[in-house]
Amino acid sequence: MIFSAFSDGRFDLAGREARCALGKGGVIEADAKREGDGASPLGVWPIRRVLYRPDRGAALQIALPVKPIGPNDGWCDAPADPAYNHPVAHPYSASAEHLWRADGLYDYVLVLGHNDDPVVPGAGSAIFLHVARPDYGLTEGCVALAKSDVEALLKVAQPGDAIAIRRA
């Protein structure tokens, strides 16, 4: 199944419309995506795996590959680093986002298959589907949904499913 996020803030959640937030830089063709541009890459991105905060709920019983995160988990966003667009452990010598966040945005993280096979340095990292801010504030290039909508997606998503980022 392909779940679709639209540039006008709509998300097709298995036939039910939900609200979503996309990148503060708008949407951009995938081949024009650059690290730090704040844009969400247009295209269809497979859901690789799900990361979650085990201290904020029960272990996930879902069909997708799943892994709990811990306080030292991060994601490298330094284009020149060999671990670019891969998980790392903090402290880390290069720039890397912290996955263990107090604000709840990464309570659930669906890792999307953007720029991962092969990884192209500088072509964008950490493109996730994650929990939205209460005001649906714009992201750094990810797709964000209400926590309840992420949970609903996790209940129906299967291996091989994908998230499409599309123009409205």
C-alpha positions as CSV (number, residue, x, y, z in Angstrom):
1,M,0.0,0.0,0.0
2,I,1.1,3.5,-0.7
3,F,0.1,6.2,1.9
4,S,0.2,9.7,0.4
5,A,1.3,13.0,1.9
6,F,0.2,16.0,-0.2
7,S,1.8,19.5,-0.3
8,D,-1.4,21.1,0.9
9,G,-1.3,19.3,4.2
10,R,-3.5,16.3,3.5
11,F,-2.5,12.7,4.2
12,D,-4.3,9.7,2.7
13,L,-4.3,7.2,5.6
14,A,-5.7,4.0,3.9
15,G,-8.7,5.9,2.6
16,R,-9.2,8.2,5.5
17,E,-8.0,11.8,5.2
18,A,-5.7,13.1,8.0
19,R,-3.7,16.3,8.4
20,C,0.0,16.3,7.9
21,A,3.0,18.7,8.0
22,L,5.8,18.7,5.5
23,G,9.1,20.6,5.1
24,K,9.4,24.3,5.8
25,G,11.2,24.5,2.4
26,G,8.1,23.0,0.6
27,V,8.3,20.0,-1.6
28,I,11.1,19.6,-4.1
29,E,12.1,17.1,-6.8
30,A,14.1,14.3,-5.2
31,D,17.2,14.9,-7.4
32,A,17.3,18.5,-6.2
33,K,17.1,17.7,-2.5
34,R,20.0,19.0,-0.5
35,E,21.1,18.6,3.1
36,G,19.6,21.4,5.2
37,D,17.2,22.8,2.6
38,G,14.2,22.0,4.8
39,A,12.4,20.5,1.8
40,S,10.4,17.3,1.6
41,P,11.5,15.2,-1.4
42,L,8.8,14.3,-3.9
43,G,8.5,10.6,-4.7
44,V,7.5,7.3,-3.2
45,W,9.7,6.2,-0.3
46,P,9.5,2.7,1.1
47,I,9.1,2.3,4.9
48,R,12.4,0.7,6.0
49,R,11.7,0.3,9.7
50,V,10.1,1.8,12.7
51,L,12.0,3.3,15.7
52,Y,10.1,4.1,18.9
53,R,10.6,5.4,22.5
54,P,10.0,2.3,24.7
55,D,9.5,4.5,27.8
56,R,6.5,6.2,26.2
57,G,4.4,3.1,25.6
58,A,4.2,-0.6,25.3
59,A,6.5,-2.5,22.8
60,L,5.1,-2.3,19.3
61,Q,3.4,-5.4,17.9
62,I,3.3,-4.5,14.3
63,A,4.1,-6.1,10.9
64,L,7.0,-3.7,10.1
65,P,10.6,-4.2,11.3
66,V,10.8,-2.3,14.6
67,K,13.5,-1.3,17.0
68,P,13.4,0.6,20.3
69,I,15.6,3.7,20.6
70,G,17.6,4.8,23.6
71,P,19.1,8.1,24.9
72,N,22.3,7.8,22.9
73,D,20.7,7.1,19.6
74,G,21.2,9.5,16.7
75,W,21.2,9.9,12.9
76,C,24.2,11.3,11.1
77,D,23.5,14.4,8.9
78,A,27.1,15.3,8.1
79,P,27.5,14.8,4.3
80,A,31.3,14.2,4.5
81,D,31.0,11.6,7.3
82,P,31.1,7.8,6.3
83,A,27.9,7.3,8.5
84,Y,25.9,10.0,6.6
85,N,22.2,9.1,6.6
86,H,22.7,6.2,9.0
87,P,22.0,5.7,12.7
88,V,24.9,6.5,15.1
89,A,25.5,6.5,18.8
90,H,26.0,9.8,20.8
91,P,28.4,11.2,21.5
92,Y,29.3,11.3,17.9
93,S,32.3,13.1,16.3
94,A,30.3,14.6,13.4
95,S,26.9,16.3,13.2
96,A,24.1,13.9,14.1
97,E,20.5,14.5,15.1
98,H,19.4,13.2,18.5
99,L,16.6,10.7,18.2
100,W,15.7,10.7,21.9
101,R,13.7,13.9,22.2
102,A,11.8,15.5,25.1
103,D,9.2,17.0,22.8
104,G,7.7,13.6,21.7
105,L,8.2,14.2,17.9
106,Y,10.3,11.1,17.7
107,D,8.1,8.8,19.9
108,Y,7.5,7.0,16.7
109,V,9.8,7.3,13.7
110,L,9.2,5.6,10.4
111,V,12.5,5.6,8.5
112,L,11.8,6.2,4.8
113,G,14.0,4.9,2.0
114,H,15.1,8.3,0.7
115,N,18.8,8.6,-0.2
116,D,19.7,5.2,1.2
117,D,20.5,2.9,-1.7
118,P,23.1,4.2,-2.5
119,V,23.6,7.1,-0.1
120,V,24.7,10.2,-2.0
121,P,26.6,12.6,0.3
122,G,24.6,15.9,0.7
123,A,21.4,14.6,-1.0
124,G,19.4,14.7,2.2
125,S,19.3,12.6,5.4
126,A,16.9,11.6,8.1
127,I,13.7,11.8,6.0
128,F,11.2,10.3,8.4
129,L,7.5,10.1,9.1
130,H,7.2,11.1,12.7
131,V,4.8,12.7,15.2
132,A,3.7,16.2,14.4
133,R,3.9,19.3,16.7
134,P,0.5,20.2,18.2
135,D,0.2,23.1,15.8
136,Y,1.4,21.0,12.8
137,G,4.5,23.2,12.5
138,L,6.6,22.6,9.4
139,T,9.3,20.0,9.5
140,E,13.0,19.9,8.4
141,G,11.9,17.8,5.4
142,C,10.0,15.0,7.0
143,V,6.3,14.0,7.0
144,A,4.6,14.5,10.4
145,L,1.2,13.3,11.6
146,A,-0.8,13.4,14.8
147,K,0.4,10.7,17.2
148,S,-2.9,8.9,16.9
149,D,-2.6,9.0,13.1
150,V,0.9,7.5,13.3
151,E,-0.5,4.8,15.5
152,A,-3.3,4.1,13.1
153,L,-0.8,3.9,10.2
154,L,1.4,1.5,12.2
155,K,-1.6,-0.8,12.7
156,V,-2.2,-1.3,9.0
157,A,1.2,-0.9,7.4
158,Q,2.9,-4.0,6.0
159,P,6.4,-4.8,4.8
160,G,6.7,-3.3,1.3
161,D,4.4,-0.3,2.0
162,A,5.6,3.2,1.2
163,I,5.0,6.9,1.8
164,A,4.5,9.1,-1.2
165,I,5.2,12.8,-1.0
166,R,3.2,14.5,-3.7
167,R,2.1,17.9,-4.9
168,A,-1.5,18.7,-4.2
